[in-house]
Amino acid sequence: MGGEMTRVIVETAGVSPGDRVLDIACGAGEPAISIAEKLAGTGELVGIDLSPASVEIARERAAQRKLTNVVFQQCDAHALPFATDSFDLITSRLGVMFFSDLPRALGEMRRVLKPGGRATLVAWGPLEQQPYFETTIGTVLRLFPDIALPESGRMIFTFGRKGVLARALRDAGFSQAEEQFSIVPWTWPGSPEEVWEYFQQVAVPFAGLFQSIPEAGRPQVDREVLGAIRKYYDGSEIKFTAAINLTVAVK
């Protein structure tokens, strides 16, 4: 689903041969692997994530592609184990929303960037512009208005408000920070049943919401959610879109 989002962040980052790039919250390897491929054997891509399991998957994927200019390691974005002024570029796809201490993490990003270096970040846009979340989370909230959206779920959309991320970056010392809100494809190559099952398995920030659904209400939730998702289904793919905040900051 995130293929188009990856393309956008890689193109916007403006990777050049020989660049040293840090991808923060790399997950299972994107956009790190795409950036390493774009470097074409030059420079270095360092991908970091807090999850050792995700880092191991990223390593395996890079090895399958025989990439020699990429390194993945487990570490915390709030305490980057890298020298000051050591990266030309930083990228992060859907990671910045999860920083528990935003000023500290952004300060660390700025510290390890070279003077004039750029950070290219993608965060979710507004919740109400996200069919992926509106058909799932939105349906549950409409059926059970007494159930509150968990704080962990609300924070995902923190930077859906214009100016919030740019202001935080400037407060962290970046000389420039500009946001661009846009809509990109977010396509699931399968059935409504598959994407709903997948969502419930991976949407950890919304686990509390799912646990609050009365057992007797679960069949109705499944019916209503699947009905909402089918509006985007063409028989082979579910053609959601994603609203994103693409922000570029300069040290």
Secondary structure, 3 states (H helix, E strand, C coil): CCHHHHHHHHHHHCCCCCCEEEEECCCCCCCHHHHHHHHCCCCEEEEEECCHHHHHHHHHHHHHCCCCCEEEEECCCCCCCCCCCCEEEEEEECCHHHCCCHHHHHHHHHHHEEEEEEEEEEEECCHHHCHHHHHHHHHHHHHCCCCCCCHHHHHHHHHHCCCHHHHHHHHCCCCEEEEEEEEEEEEECCCHHHHHHHHHHHCHHHHHHHHHCCHHHHHHHHHHHHHHHHCCECCCCEEEEEEEEEEEEEC
